[in-house]
Amino acid sequence: MKDAVDRSPFLTFGRSRWVFAILALAGVLNGLLGAWLVTSGPTDPVVHTANFLRFLVSPWMLATYVVVALLVGMGAWRLRNLPQAPSERAVDKTLRGRAIGFALVVAVASFVLMGIGYLYYREVEASTYAERTAEQQAVARLKSQQVGKWLVETTVNAEILAASIARMPLDRLPGDRDVAQVTGLLFAEALAINPERTSVTLFAANGSVLVHEGEGSGPDAATTDAVKALIASPAPSKVVDLHNNPGDPPQPRMAIVVPVAGTGARPLGWLAVALDPFRGILDKFNTWPTASRTSEVLLVHRVGDDVVYITPPKHLVPPPVPNTLALPLSNTRSPAVQTILQGPGARTGIDYSGTRVLTASDKVNGLPWYIGAKTDESEYEVPLRRLARRLAEVIGLGIAISVLCLWVLYRGERAALQSQAQSAELEHQAMTRHFEDLTQLARDVIFLSGPDGRIIEANEAASTVYGYAAEEFRGMPASDLRPPEARDGYDDAWRRYASPGGALIETVHRRKDGTTFPVEVSGRVLEVGGKPFYQAFVRDISERRALERQVARLSRVRTALQAGTSVLLRSRDETEMYERLCAVMVQQGGYVMANVALPVDDPDKTVRYAAVAGVDDGYLAQAHISWGDVPRGHGPLGTALRTGEMQVNQDFISNPLAAPWRDEALKRGYRSSIAIPLKDGDRTFAALTLYASEPDAFDDDEVTLLSKLCADLAYAAVAASRRRAA
């Protein structure tokens, strides 16, 4: 253990419960206060309270409740009971593991809380953008409708004036001075009634000016061109787009041209009303319906390859003259250019002052004018940044409280584990002294485990057999000595050890390097200080199992030999003898496959199989075995036929001479083989080959028995051949 400070910590396990409860309450209050701050804004208290209550049941807060509930639940569960104390040597390792676990919990909780905050912020951002876009579009639509309504009213007024003129004797103009004077007075009255009108001109049917009243000595060139176009292609009316008349500063003008109807199909003349829209509809056009620092309404139209601002931007200092500020159409980032090229819609761009703005545009019916309602993005980003800052503060404080809660859990468990480990260490020392005195020099493996199933001590034989150092055994769960596939019966074995007199169980254990071996475990329970300790004596029974397998194999071989002798006596010819013997060796001898091969005297010195039994699956057909002095003639069968000597292959994996057939043999379960020549004197006329499923299957006893069988087989085969030849 460490020192006295560690032995008597200020934050004990009991105190940590109260501190954790206080921190959990602080976390809940932080969440409620954060929800109140996040929903605050330029609204009255009643609206703020309603927003706050709705936010408390939003999906984001519900997700937060889940995270907080999991953290509090985990803490309450861990603080419910004292943690189980390991040995003193395992305290530091256990605490490191728990510190890592708590750190992972903090990391996951922090990530989830930050993710919730980020997703909520993105939702508010999208909602704010949608609301601002809808407001911009509503303003653009409203302004477009206002201008469209003004155009309709102006056109109707011009048509009414033209209808009044049509009742006059216009055919007497321009010669009749009285008619001209009355017409001029009528025009003067029309100009006086509406300050937007700058002049009124009456054109004859051929385009000549009959009467002009108002600004200038006559109509401007744009109006005259519009009349000529109407004479060439009559239409109900024509709107002359806004243009600048010469002057300093330039004078923006537009005109409405309507026909003066006569009794025939063609009009008597044309009435042109020149307008200055900045005296009327455009005088207060750039106004915003709500309080806004940066919002403005722009009216633009296209002139050649430029976009011209009809209404001057209000944030330019000094403000430009109306209908003079122009931008090239190549400036596609400008909202004014986007409005002309892309038409009605909402979009973001860089305005004339280099500021990012949100713009909604609409087209004026009857005019080549576009309305652009724009607001600086910074105007609605300021509350978003304030929201982001508040979210960061609330989530940061929540994460800090979570860290403190888990730190309290860690310190409380640390104090409890250290305190319990001190008591456990005293018992451990007494038990280990007794254990060392009795077992350290024993040849069998001996383990002593505590009530929790962890190993307390192991003798020197255990380290030799399992490959673990003594320190590695201490604190290891005894169940880890078994491989995963052998752990199903572990709990039952543990209960049997606790029975009177203990229990003797055979199972499989695993060494440190992963290899397994069969063991016999004798276990019993020792009572020390009212606590159960488990003592186990373990004996490696690998040699015993191997001997049992050898005895069983030799028994099968002897049985097969007895059956084989019967086959030799009852078979009519060599082929039947070979086939029945191979079947007996597989069925009763337990071999995977058996065959009898005959050498073929051809250039390639191939072999022919007189009989095959067991698992072949095409192995012999693709083996291409030869009995000549070639690479594929140096295997067990080829060598036995060529040399007349028995060939034993104890392992396909380690035998380099078996390499050409290794992969295919292992696929079919062959691990070892033996090839025994059948001889007539010095002549080898066949060979019996047997394949076994385990390595090192052919020991001296088995080889001796098989040699005798093959000698009998060779004799019987030669005798049968001679009888057939006679």
Disulfide bonds with the S-S distance in Angstrom:
none
